[in-house]
Amino acid sequence: MGFTLMLKTTDRLDLYTSPHGTTIALTIDRLLNDLAQSKPEWSNLVEMKYFLGLTDEEAAEVLGMKLRTIQRMWRDARQWLFERAEGGDARSVTS
């Protein structure tokens, strides 16, 4: 799935150059909504890093957390997203 590849290869999303950009955007939206329901702090971190382009250090400062805590949260959030994207839990909604 293109979304999983994008998560593994970049910290910034470039949906405009992807041939399946709309599908990927809908999948990301669904995944982030699901993540926000179960782990809102992880969702906030993902949004800060992907959409605002913040570094770990900047996110730690904004959230008032230690750098190592942010790094662990980032690792766990990415794993959560990978598992759901690869497992089909976030199938795109195209109809």
Residue pairs with C-beta under 8 A, 6 or more apart in sequence:
1 27
1 85
1 86
2 18
2 20
2 23
2 24
3 24
3 27
3 28
3 31
3 85
3 90
4 82
4 85
4 86
6 13
6 14
6 18
6 24
7 78
7 81
7 82
7 85
8 82
11 49
11 50
11 53
12 50
12 53
13 24
13 28
13 50
13 51
15 21
15 22
15 24
15 25
18 24
23 92
23 94
24 92
26 92
26 93
26 94
27 85
27 90
27 91
27 92
30 90
30 92
30 93
31 81
31 84
31 85
31 90
32 43
32 46
32 47
34 84
34 89
34 90
35 42
35 43
35 46
35 77
35 80
35 81
36 43
39 77
39 80
41 63
41 73
42 73
42 76
42 77
42 80
43 77
44 63
45 59
45 63
45 70
45 73
45 74
45 77
46 74
46 77
46 81
48 54
48 58
48 59
48 62
48 63
49 56
49 59
49 74
54 62
56 67
56 70
56 71
56 74
57 67
59 70
60 66
60 67
60 69
60 70
63 70
65 73
83 89
84 90
